Amino acid sequence: MPDPRTVSHRSAARRPAARRPPRLRRLPETRPGTIMRLVKAAIANAEVSLQGRGATRWRNWAGTQACSPLQIHRPRTEDEIAAIVGSAAIVGERVKAVGSGHSFNGVALTDGHLLDLRDYARLLRANRSTLRATAQSGMTLARFSRRLFPRGLAMEDMGDIAYQTVAGAIATGTHGTGLRYGCLSTQVVGMRLVTADGSVVECSTEEDPEIFRAARVGVGALGVISTATFRLEPAFNLHAREQMLPLEEVIDALDEHVDQNQHFEFFWTPGSRYAFTKRNNRTARPAQSLAAWRRFRDDVLLANLAGNAAVQVGRVAPAAGRRMRRLIPSATREDYVDRSYLVFTSERKVRFHEMEYFIPREAAREAIGRVRALIERSEQPISMPIEVRFAAADDIPLSMCEGRATCSIAVHMRRHEPYEQYFAAVEAVMRDYDGRPHWGKLHFQRASTLRPLYPQWDRFQQARARVDPNGTFSNEYLDRVLGPVRG
Ligand SMILES: Cc1cc2nc3c(=O)[nH]c(=O)nc-3n(C[C@H](O)[C@H](O)[C@H](O)COP(=O)(O)OP(=O)(O)OC[C@H]3O[C@@H](n4cnc5c(N)ncnc54)[C@H](O)[C@@H]3O)c2cc1C
């Protein structure tokens, strides 16, 4: 059966406006030549929009956020993206590009036009001598990495998973771990951005630097990222050491772990006396894949089968549940070498809610202790771990790591479990450390409480007002966390 969502794409492709490529420009500039093109596209688009309302539904990966866009488009070219955006804006309809739907909050939702970029996902260039590669924005990080590696290139750091698209990861400041490495947006050196009037802005540190600076963590508010160019490393293998250690030991030696390893993180499942630590460092040793073990570790162990079982037992026999959690796990140790992207990322099968906060690195130990105490006092069984990571400071206005070396603390709850009270209590702790929430995860903050946390907030808003003066790329979440566009 044909995917009903492709209908939109075909209708977009038929529009006369799509035939002419959008002109590259530097802002600000007027382009009288494009007005007729956009009017024609708007008329065509408005007709389809009216038919399309309510007929389509979009959900995020976790199945916890959903929307009914006016229409879902699947463009294949930058021209088509530009025509859809320009024509929607002209009739006052909103537009939202989505990636793989791996955000936990409403950041990707829209009641306007939704651009699903899965068919706009090619690697355009990869150059081993300049260590640069350019991808279309709908390409997933998994595919990007798989295509780069045989070309002798790799991303310097990645998050836990690689399902995200290039643009989705950039938009929310997605990060991995390691104090010498910034969030993934710090690896971006150039972008092509489709702005609200349907024109394309090419930006980098040299060209339109203010737009570039803001769009590196743009939360989807500055336009549709068409392509992104990354600064890369020569392809490398990582030596992974994964070890269960007593939690107290990990916390006592936290600074050593973080400073002595390129990429250090740990997970702690409430109720357990152990932490699952991961230490990844570059190595010249050849890869020796351990796929079967990794699957077990990620899907069974890390997905908290054991933790969950203890919670289930705890519901009927609290003392037995507590005993089980104290015993999880026995001494597990893993040591292997593999391609960087296979070590950085793993599969996630269990669906859940997540909140993640970014605090100054120096506050890590105290804040972890307070979260632990809060969990231990709570009567609610917490079946999923907290995850602790680190990242370098950067200068991107809305990056969660802006201006400070950072520790991130993430809390999780299974999809069908109530999370609000637990997350709100953890958020209250994080606010004592000027914690900044991940833009793609759950939190309870608003523009008025977020603004004081970001010294370059107004700079971001000025860039936003230049490229999206009428809020074409806004949605309910952005209205809450960024407020209205102010010229
Ligand atoms: C299992 C799991 C593990 C995760 N692990 C990590 C992790 O290790 N580190 C971390 O930091 N985060 C992590 N996340 C969060 C995730 O990286 C972010 O939410 C990311 O934004 C998701 O990318 P996506 O492609 O799914 O984008 P979506 O969730 O679909 O969209 C996110 C935002 O990007 C915007 N966007 C998408 N495409 C474009 C475009 N072309 N132009 C402009 N804006 C665009 C959307 O409008 C939206 O605002 C994880 C999430 C899950 C579900």
The ligand as a Gaussian input file, in Angstrom:
#p B3LYP/6-31G(d) Opt

LIG

0 1
 C       16.729000       6.505000      22.831000
 C       17.220000       7.924000      22.770000
 C       18.538000       8.197000      23.066000
 C       19.002000       9.515000      23.014000
 N       20.320000       9.760000      23.313000
 C       20.761000      11.036000      23.314000
 C       22.119000      11.328000      23.629000
 O       22.925000      10.438000      23.856000
 N       22.492000      12.636000      23.682000
 C       21.602000      13.652000      23.450000
 O       21.990000      14.809000      23.546000
 N       20.333000      13.403000      23.098000
 C       19.892000      12.124000      23.014000
 N       18.604000      11.873000      22.658000
 C       17.775000      13.001000      22.218000
 C       17.925000      13.228000      20.711000
 O       19.276000      13.211000      20.321000
 C       17.380000      14.596000      20.306000
 O       16.087000      14.763000      20.783000
 C       17.438000      14.822000      18.806000
 O       16.993000      16.124000      18.545000
 C       16.581000      13.842000      18.022000
 O       16.870000      13.950000      16.647000
 P       15.748000      13.616000      15.582000
 O       16.392000      13.493000      14.251000
 O       14.935000      12.481000      16.030000
 O       14.913000      14.970000      15.589000
 P       13.393000      15.224000      16.014000
 O       13.178000      14.762000      17.387000
 O       12.505000      14.712000      14.958000
 O       13.375000      16.812000      15.985000
 C       14.108000      17.536000      16.946000
 C       14.169000      19.001000      16.555000
 O       14.941000      19.121000      15.381000
 C       14.241000      19.905000      14.443000
 N       14.621000      19.513000      13.098000
 C       14.647000      18.286000      12.556000
 N       15.047000      18.365000      11.289000
 C       15.294000      19.669000      11.026000
 C       15.742000      20.392000       9.900000
 N       16.022000      19.805000       8.749000
 N       15.891000      21.725000      10.013000
 C       15.621000      22.362000      11.178000
 N       15.180000      21.735000      12.267000
 C       15.030000      20.396000      12.195000
 C       12.777000      19.599000      14.734000
 O       11.932000      20.617000      14.212000
 C       12.812000      19.621000      16.231000
 O       12.817000      20.962000      16.673000
 C       18.116000      10.569000      22.667000
 C       16.786000      10.284000      22.350000
 C       16.338000       8.967000      22.401000
 C       14.901000       8.674000      22.059000

